[in-house]
Amino acid sequence: MEIVFTNAEGKCLRWDGMLWSSPDVPDVAQRLNQEPLRSGSRHCSILSRAERQAEQHLGSVEMALMDVTGMPLEDIGGDVVFEVVDLADGGDAGQGGSDDGATEAIPADRTLAGAQDYLCGGLCSDDDFDGDAGEDDDWEEPERQWRQFRRWCDAQGMIVESSGPAAAGGREHDLIFQPETERWLKYTKPGLAGYTVDWDADGRPSLRNALPREYFERLTRQNDLFQDDIQLVGVWRDGTGGWRIVTSQPHVRGRRATMEEISEGMKALGFVQMGWKGIGYEDSTSWRIGRLGVWDVHPANVVMTENGVLVPVDVIFTELPDGFPPCHFHPEAKHVKPSPNP
């Protein structure tokens, strides 16, 4: 594989799969050769890593010309001769195909579900997205989804032009209030998409950074279960170059609910409390309804309205793992299959 990166001033860096070289910035090429790229099984993963190195020394990268003629077909996912990648606006053009949806037509759908479907369609159709991907692919999955999401936003006209958030929020979002609409604009932290919950081999939950697709799924569930109206605004790039997902959520008049009110209100809504606490904010509680778990439930994320209605506004939803006990109150509860009748 050979990739030539070019910035707006026309300065170039070339990577031939092993070494960097450039007639314009030989010192940069020499330094980059001391930081070799790892090989990857997918050419888009290699492109992402090479792009990061190139833009560190070129200031920015506008265009990349990839010549993958000499790569084994199993490594590039098809008979690709070359492709020209416009890195400035996230679009791809040229011959051949890309394994991250570069040349795929993007449906016009500006909703959370539209973004989620696009990411799931582009990822679930990939042969590697089956739970058995290699270490390099797992490492690149967040960047791959962010790249696809930026492409989707560009096609929808959802690259946000704004001054950004006005106030720092919690660990997941920064905020700005729009009094004319009585809605909050919520910006994820740079390069992040909130949190989700994973399970270890012993069946214990823990918090981790969510992928964009998981974040959109979480917000869609928030709308469905709690009759919220979270809307996707787009993606915004802050001054440091970090991309942020921007959503809009209605302001809820009221006050923070107490833990006692949360417990009574969640039970009244049909939720069952689970035994894990502190998955998210300290002392936050966890709940379940059917196959869904609800995490990080605490006063800062739940509003008691003026009419006495409990409104969760920023909790985390996940599907519970297979074999999860149907009535689960304590972390040490085990799922025991009944013995067959003699």
Secondary structure as a PSIPRED ss2 file (coil, helix, strand):
# PSIPRED VFORMAT (PSIPRED V4.0)

   1 M C   1.000  0.000  0.000
   2 E E   0.000  0.000  1.000
   3 I E   0.000  0.000  1.000
   4 V E   0.000  0.000  1.000
   5 F E   0.000  0.000  1.000
   6 T E   0.000  0.000  1.000
   7 N C   1.000  0.000  0.000
   8 A C   1.000  0.000  0.000
   9 E C   1.000  0.000  0.000
  10 G C   1.000  0.000  0.000
  11 K C   1.000  0.000  0.000
  12 C E   0.000  0.000  1.000
  13 L E   0.000  0.000  1.000
  14 R E   0.000  0.000  1.000
  15 W E   0.000  0.000  1.000
  16 D C   1.000  0.000  0.000
  17 G C   1.000  0.000  0.000
  18 M C   1.000  0.000  0.000
  19 L C   1.000  0.000  0.000
  20 W E   0.000  0.000  1.000
  21 S E   0.000  0.000  1.000
  22 S C   1.000  0.000  0.000
  23 P C   1.000  0.000  0.000
  24 D C   1.000  0.000  0.000
  25 V C   1.000  0.000  0.000
  26 P H   0.000  1.000  0.000
  27 D H   0.000  1.000  0.000
  28 V H   0.000  1.000  0.000
  29 A H   0.000  1.000  0.000
  30 Q H   0.000  1.000  0.000
  31 R H   0.000  1.000  0.000
  32 L H   0.000  1.000  0.000
  33 N C   1.000  0.000  0.000
  34 Q C   1.000  0.000  0.000
  35 E C   1.000  0.000  0.000
  36 P C   1.000  0.000  0.000
  37 L C   1.000  0.000  0.000
  38 R C   1.000  0.000  0.000
  39 S C   1.000  0.000  0.000
  40 G C   1.000  0.000  0.000
  41 S C   1.000  0.000  0.000
  42 R C   1.000  0.000  0.000
  43 H H   0.000  1.000  0.000
  44 C H   0.000  1.000  0.000
  45 S H   0.000  1.000  0.000
  46 I H   0.000  1.000  0.000
  47 L H   0.000  1.000  0.000
  48 S H   0.000  1.000  0.000
  49 R H   0.000  1.000  0.000
  50 A H   0.000  1.000  0.000
  51 E H   0.000  1.000  0.000
  52 R H   0.000  1.000  0.000
  53 Q H   0.000  1.000  0.000
  54 A H   0.000  1.000  0.000
  55 E H   0.000  1.000  0.000
  56 Q H   0.000  1.000  0.000
  57 H H   0.000  1.000  0.000
  58 L H   0.000  1.000  0.000
  59 G C   1.000  0.000  0.000
  60 S C   1.000  0.000  0.000
  61 V C   1.000  0.000  0.000
  62 E C   1.000  0.000  0.000
  63 M E   0.000  0.000  1.000
  64 A E   0.000  0.000  1.000
  65 L E   0.000  0.000  1.000
  66 M E   0.000  0.000  1.000
  67 D E   0.000  0.000  1.000
  68 V C   1.000  0.000  0.000
  69 T C   1.000  0.000  0.000
  70 G C   1.000  0.000  0.000
  71 M C   1.000  0.000  0.000
  72 P C   1.000  0.000  0.000
  73 L H   0.000  1.000  0.000
  74 E H   0.000  1.000  0.000
  75 D H   0.000  1.000  0.000
  76 I H   0.000  1.000  0.000
  77 G C   1.000  0.000  0.000
  78 G C   1.000  0.000  0.000
  79 D C   1.000  0.000  0.000
  80 V C   1.000  0.000  0.000
  81 V C   1.000  0.000  0.000
  82 F E   0.000  0.000  1.000
  83 E E   0.000  0.000  1.000
  84 V E   0.000  0.000  1.000
  85 V E   0.000  0.000  1.000
  86 D E   0.000  0.000  1.000
  87 L C   1.000  0.000  0.000
  88 A C   1.000  0.000  0.000
  89 D C   1.000  0.000  0.000
  90 G C   1.000  0.000  0.000
  91 G C   1.000  0.000  0.000
  92 D E   0.000  0.000  1.000
  93 A E   0.000  0.000  1.000
  94 G C   1.000  0.000  0.000
  95 Q C   1.000  0.000  0.000
  96 G C   1.000  0.000  0.000
  97 G C   1.000  0.000  0.000
  98 S C   1.000  0.000  0.000
  99 D C   1.000  0.000  0.000
 100 D C   1.000  0.000  0.000
 101 G C   1.000  0.000  0.000
 102 A C   1.000  0.000  0.000
 103 T C   1.000  0.000  0.000
 104 E C   1.000  0.000  0.000
 105 A C   1.000  0.000  0.000
 106 I C   1.000  0.000  0.000
 107 P C   1.000  0.000  0.000
 108 A C   1.000  0.000  0.000
 109 D C   1.000  0.000  0.000
 110 R C   1.000  0.000  0.000
 111 T C   1.000  0.000  0.000
 112 L H   0.000  1.000  0.000
 113 A H   0.000  1.000  0.000
 114 G H   0.000  1.000  0.000
 115 A H   0.000  1.000  0.000
 116 Q H   0.000  1.000  0.000
 117 D H   0.000  1.000  0.000
 118 Y H   0.000  1.000  0.000
 119 L H   0.000  1.000  0.000
 120 C H   0.000  1.000  0.000
 121 G H   0.000  1.000  0.000
 122 G H   0.000  1.000  0.000
 123 L H   0.000  1.000  0.000
 124 C H   0.000  1.000  0.000
 125 S C   1.000  0.000  0.000
 126 D C   1.000  0.000  0.000
 127 D C   1.000  0.000  0.000
 128 D C   1.000  0.000  0.000
 129 F C   1.000  0.000  0.000
 130 D C   1.000  0.000  0.000
 131 G C   1.000  0.000  0.000
 132 D C   1.000  0.000  0.000
 133 A C   1.000  0.000  0.000
 134 G C   1.000  0.000  0.000
 135 E H   0.000  1.000  0.000
 136 D H   0.000  1.000  0.000
 137 D H   0.000  1.000  0.000
 138 D H   0.000  1.000  0.000
 139 W H   0.000  1.000  0.000
 140 E H   0.000  1.000  0.000
 141 E H   0.000  1.000  0.000
 142 P H   0.000  1.000  0.000
 143 E H   0.000  1.000  0.000
 144 R H   0.000  1.000  0.000
 145 Q H   0.000  1.000  0.000
 146 W H   0.000  1.000  0.000
 147 R H   0.000  1.000  0.000
 148 Q H   0.000  1.000  0.000
 149 F H   0.000  1.000  0.000
 150 R H   0.000  1.000  0.000
 151 R H   0.000  1.000  0.000
 152 W H   0.000  1.000  0.000
 153 C H   0.000  1.000  0.000
 154 D H   0.000  1.000  0.000
 155 A H   0.000  1.000  0.000
 156 Q H   0.000  1.000  0.000
 157 G C   1.000  0.000  0.000
 158 M C   1.000  0.000  0.000
 159 I E   0.000  0.000  1.000
 160 V C   1.000  0.000  0.000
 161 E C   1.000  0.000  0.000
 162 S C   1.000  0.000  0.000
 163 S C   1.000  0.000  0.000
 164 G C   1.000  0.000  0.000
 165 P C   1.000  0.000  0.000
 166 A C   1.000  0.000  0.000
 167 A E   0.000  0.000  1.000
 168 A E   0.000  0.000  1.000
 169 G C   1.000  0.000  0.000
 170 G C   1.000  0.000  0.000
 171 R C   1.000  0.000  0.000
 172 E C   1.000  0.000  0.000
 173 H E   0.000  0.000  1.000
 174 D E   0.000  0.000  1.000
 175 L E   0.000  0.000  1.000
 176 I E   0.000  0.000  1.000
 177 F E   0.000  0.000  1.000
 178 Q E   0.000  0.000  1.000
 179 P C   1.000  0.000  0.000
 180 E C   1.000  0.000  0.000
 181 T C   1.000  0.000  0.000
 182 E C   1.000  0.000  0.000
 183 R E   0.000  0.000  1.000
 184 W E   0.000  0.000  1.000
 185 L E   0.000  0.000  1.000
 186 K E   0.000  0.000  1.000
 187 Y E   0.000  0.000  1.000
 188 T E   0.000  0.000  1.000
 189 K C   1.000  0.000  0.000
 190 P C   1.000  0.000  0.000
 191 G C   1.000  0.000  0.000
 192 L C   1.000  0.000  0.000
 193 A C   1.000  0.000  0.000
 194 G C   1.000  0.000  0.000
 195 Y E   0.000  0.000  1.000
 196 T E   0.000  0.000  1.000
 197 V E   0.000  0.000  1.000
 198 D E   0.000  0.000  1.000
 199 W E   0.000  0.000  1.000
 200 D C   1.000  0.000  0.000
 201 A C   1.000  0.000  0.000
 202 D C   1.000  0.000  0.000
 203 G C   1.000  0.000  0.000
 204 R C   1.000  0.000  0.000
 205 P E   0.000  0.000  1.000
 206 S E   0.000  0.000  1.000
 207 L E   0.000  0.000  1.000
 208 R E   0.000  0.000  1.000
 209 N E   0.000  0.000  1.000
 210 A C   1.000  0.000  0.000
 211 L C   1.000  0.000  0.000
 212 P H   0.000  1.000  0.000
 213 R H   0.000  1.000  0.000
 214 E H   0.000  1.000  0.000
 215 Y H   0.000  1.000  0.000
 216 F H   0.000  1.000  0.000
 217 E H   0.000  1.000  0.000
 218 R H   0.000  1.000  0.000
 219 L H   0.000  1.000  0.000
 220 T H   0.000  1.000  0.000
 221 R H   0.000  1.000  0.000
 222 Q H   0.000  1.000  0.000
 223 N H   0.000  1.000  0.000
 224 D H   0.000  1.000  0.000
 225 L H   0.000  1.000  0.000
 226 F H   0.000  1.000  0.000
 227 Q C   1.000  0.000  0.000
 228 D C   1.000  0.000  0.000
 229 D C   1.000  0.000  0.000
 230 I C   1.000  0.000  0.000
 231 Q E   0.000  0.000  1.000
 232 L E   0.000  0.000  1.000
 233 V E   0.000  0.000  1.000
 234 G E   0.000  0.000  1.000
 235 V E   0.000  0.000  1.000
 236 W E   0.000  0.000  1.000
 237 R E   0.000  0.000  1.000
 238 D C   1.000  0.000  0.000
 239 G C   1.000  0.000  0.000
 240 T C   1.000  0.000  0.000
 241 G C   1.000  0.000  0.000
 242 G C   1.000  0.000  0.000
 243 W E   0.000  0.000  1.000
 244 R E   0.000  0.000  1.000
 245 I E   0.000  0.000  1.000
 246 V E   0.000  0.000  1.000
 247 T E   0.000  0.000  1.000
 248 S E   0.000  0.000  1.000
 249 Q E   0.000  0.000  1.000
 250 P E   0.000  0.000  1.000
 251 H C   1.000  0.000  0.000
 252 V C   1.000  0.000  0.000
 253 R C   1.000  0.000  0.000
 254 G E   0.000  0.000  1.000
 255 R E   0.000  0.000  1.000
 256 R E   0.000  0.000  1.000
 257 A C   1.000  0.000  0.000
 258 T C   1.000  0.000  0.000
 259 M H   0.000  1.000  0.000
 260 E H   0.000  1.000  0.000
 261 E H   0.000  1.000  0.000
 262 I H   0.000  1.000  0.000
 263 S H   0.000  1.000  0.000
 264 E H   0.000  1.000  0.000
 265 G H   0.000  1.000  0.000
 266 M H   0.000  1.000  0.000
 267 K H   0.000  1.000  0.000
 268 A H   0.000  1.000  0.000
 269 L C   1.000  0.000  0.000
 270 G C   1.000  0.000  0.000
 271 F C   1.000  0.000  0.000
 272 V E   0.000  0.000  1.000
 273 Q E   0.000  0.000  1.000
 274 M E   0.000  0.000  1.000
 275 G C   1.000  0.000  0.000
 276 W C   1.000  0.000  0.000
 277 K C   1.000  0.000  0.000
 278 G C   1.000  0.000  0.000
 279 I C   1.000  0.000  0.000
 280 G C   1.000  0.000  0.000
 281 Y C   1.000  0.000  0.000
 282 E C   1.000  0.000  0.000
 283 D C   1.000  0.000  0.000
 284 S C   1.000  0.000  0.000
 285 T E   0.000  0.000  1.000
 286 S E   0.000  0.000  1.000
 287 W E   0.000  0.000  1.000
 288 R E   0.000  0.000  1.000
 289 I E   0.000  0.000  1.000
 290 G C   1.000  0.000  0.000
 291 R C   1.000  0.000  0.000
 292 L E   0.000  0.000  1.000
 293 G E   0.000  0.000  1.000
 294 V E   0.000  0.000  1.000
 295 W E   0.000  0.000  1.000
 296 D E   0.000  0.000  1.000
 297 V E   0.000  0.000  1.000
 298 H C   1.000  0.000  0.000
 299 P H   0.000  1.000  0.000
 300 A H   0.000  1.000  0.000
 301 N H   0.000  1.000  0.000
 302 V E   0.000  0.000  1.000
 303 V E   0.000  0.000  1.000
 304 M E   0.000  0.000  1.000
 305 T E   0.000  0.000  1.000
 306 E C   1.000  0.000  0.000
 307 N C   1.000  0.000  0.000
 308 G C   1.000  0.000  0.000
 309 V C   1.000  0.000  0.000
 310 L E   0.000  0.000  1.000
 311 V E   0.000  0.000  1.000
 312 P E   0.000  0.000  1.000
 313 V C   1.000  0.000  0.000
 314 D C   1.000  0.000  0.000
 315 V C   1.000  0.000  0.000
 316 I E   0.000  0.000  1.000
 317 F E   0.000  0.000  1.000
 318 T E   0.000  0.000  1.000
 319 E E   0.000  0.000  1.000
 320 L C   1.000  0.000  0.000
 321 P C   1.000  0.000  0.000
 322 D C   1.000  0.000  0.000
 323 G C   1.000  0.000  0.000
 324 F C   1.000  0.000  0.000
 325 P C   1.000  0.000  0.000
 326 P C   1.000  0.000  0.000
 327 C C   1.000  0.000  0.000
 328 H C   1.000  0.000  0.000
 329 F C   1.000  0.000  0.000
 330 H C   1.000  0.000  0.000
 331 P C   1.000  0.000  0.000
 332 E C   1.000  0.000  0.000
 333 A C   1.000  0.000  0.000
 334 K C   1.000  0.000  0.000
 335 H C   1.000  0.000  0.000
 336 V C   1.000  0.000  0.000
 337 K C   1.000  0.000  0.000
 338 P C   1.000  0.000  0.000
 339 S C   1.000  0.000  0.000
 340 P C   1.000  0.000  0.000
 341 N C   1.000  0.000  0.000
 342 P C   1.000  0.000  0.000
